[in-house]
Amino acid sequence: MYNKRTVIPGLAIFVLFVTLPLWYNGLSAGPIPKPELPPNGTKECVAPASEMRDNHMVLLNEWRDSVLRESGRSSVSVGGKEYPKALQLACMECHSNKEKFCDDCHTYASVKPYCWDCHLTPVEAASKKETH
Amino acid sequence: MDNQRRKFLKMAGATALAGISAPAVVKLTASPALASSAPAGHGAATQDSHAQPAAHGEEAPKGVRLGLLIDMRKLYGKPELMDKAIAACNKVHNIPHYDDRKNEIKWIWKTPFENAFVDQSVYHSSKETKENDFLVLCNHCDEPPCVRVCPTKATFRDEKNGIVAMDYHRCIGCRFCMMGCPYGARSFNWFDPRDNIKEYNPKFPTRMRGVVEKCNFCGERLAEGLEPACLEAIKETGAIVFGDINDPNSEISQVLAKEHTIQRNSSLGTKPSVFYIV
């Protein structure tokens, strides 16, 4: 191998530099987010928590397509409870604190869903309420 | 040597000729097979053409097609009723208000006769026609040009009820639909609409900056068993009738059967689902 003396230290420096974010944070991923459980005390969701954790975005997309594109506006019944297929009307009824529930993980994972560009969070909806 | 070249040229010529004539030969030999299948096809075609004249070129109605009828006779001289219907719609759908008309968002609005019915003569029109505004909204056409031009299928015709709906998740704000719509029923959000909404309806989303929006025939209210917001607001006048125009027993079909109605720019062939008694 030619130029062993420069190539090997060069590679070592490169690897160190690329992994700098890991070293910089002391090999810790920071505090793991703990999204707030529904403040109204509801324990049941439309699916088990583990499934919701993994696939809530898929479910939301399915609901959206079903409601908007296939006029499937009928509600879903889980465990004897009716849930309208809607972020604003179903999810946020229990998970009423978007900042402490949605944002907690999304900020940690640096995910920026565009739901709230149009959909109103409970706080926003209450900010401009009927005055009379 | 010479002999071989001569042979090669002959073969090349014959091959070229065969290649050129091959399509013709295939066509000639294949035509009897086509001819034998033709009578069946003709038979089917004649059956179709029998069905057509009965309906005088009109397609046989199939499925639900929601329509709306506005009886302007009940609204003449009462612009406040129209404003009430418009305000109800604006409130239910979180529609922003802009003072500058350049930016305005309209789902249902008022416009003079000559703007609403551009293909109708206004020569010697009546006093009522001249002095009154007309209530207009998306026509939820059976042949919607906006749907044809949308590159992302963000706007589409719902086959289950005939509503020309929008999926704001898909809209990229190209505004082709605004060019396509001959009724001006679509508005573009030049700004974040939230800054100009006075009070929110917490049950409905807003839109975001950069999407086109329009009337949705209150699809979300119909699902709850409610009537369109504009109709509900002025229900006592009976000026607006809503229902399935393909169902001969619906209220709207009965009014359509009894009264002479007009549609906006029906000559364009968009087949509007909004009817007017003027």
HADDOCK unambig.tbl for C-alpha pairs under 7 A between the chains (distance, minus, plus):
assign (segid A and resid 68 and name CA) (segid B and resid 167 and name CA) 6.47 0.50 0.50
assign (segid A and resid 73 and name CA) (segid B and resid 223 and name CA) 6.22 0.50 0.50
assign (segid A and resid 88 and name CA) (segid B and resid 203 and name CA) 6.81 0.50 0.50
assign (segid A and resid 89 and name CA) (segid B and resid 203 and name CA) 6.50 0.50 0.50
assign (segid A and resid 117 and name CA) (segid B and resid 208 and name CA) 5.63 0.50 0.50
assign (segid A and resid 118 and name CA) (segid B and resid 205 and name CA) 5.46 0.50 0.50
assign (segid A and resid 118 and name CA) (segid B and resid 206 and name CA) 4.80 0.50 0.50
assign (segid A and resid 118 and name CA) (segid B and resid 207 and name CA) 4.81 0.50 0.50
assign (segid A and resid 118 and name CA) (segid B and resid 208 and name CA) 5.45 0.50 0.50
assign (segid A and resid 119 and name CA) (segid B and resid 205 and name CA) 4.49 0.50 0.50
assign (segid A and resid 119 and name CA) (segid B and resid 206 and name CA) 6.21 0.50 0.50
assign (segid A and resid 120 and name CA) (segid B and resid 202 and name CA) 6.97 0.50 0.50
assign (segid A and resid 120 and name CA) (segid B and resid 205 and name CA) 5.90 0.50 0.50
assign (segid A and resid 125 and name CA) (segid B and resid 200 and name CA) 5.95 0.50 0.50
assign (segid A and resid 125 and name CA) (segid B and resid 202 and name CA) 5.14 0.50 0.50
assign (segid A and resid 128 and name CA) (segid B and resid 198 and name CA) 6.66 0.50 0.50
assign (segid A and resid 128 and name CA) (segid B and resid 199 and name CA) 4.62 0.50 0.50
assign (segid A and resid 128 and name CA) (segid B and resid 200 and name CA) 5.57 0.50 0.50
assign (segid A and resid 129 and name CA) (segid B and resid 199 and name CA) 5.24 0.50 0.50
assign (segid A and resid 129 and name CA) (segid B and resid 200 and name CA) 5.96 0.50 0.50
assign (segid A and resid 130 and name CA) (segid B and resid 199 and name CA) 5.86 0.50 0.50
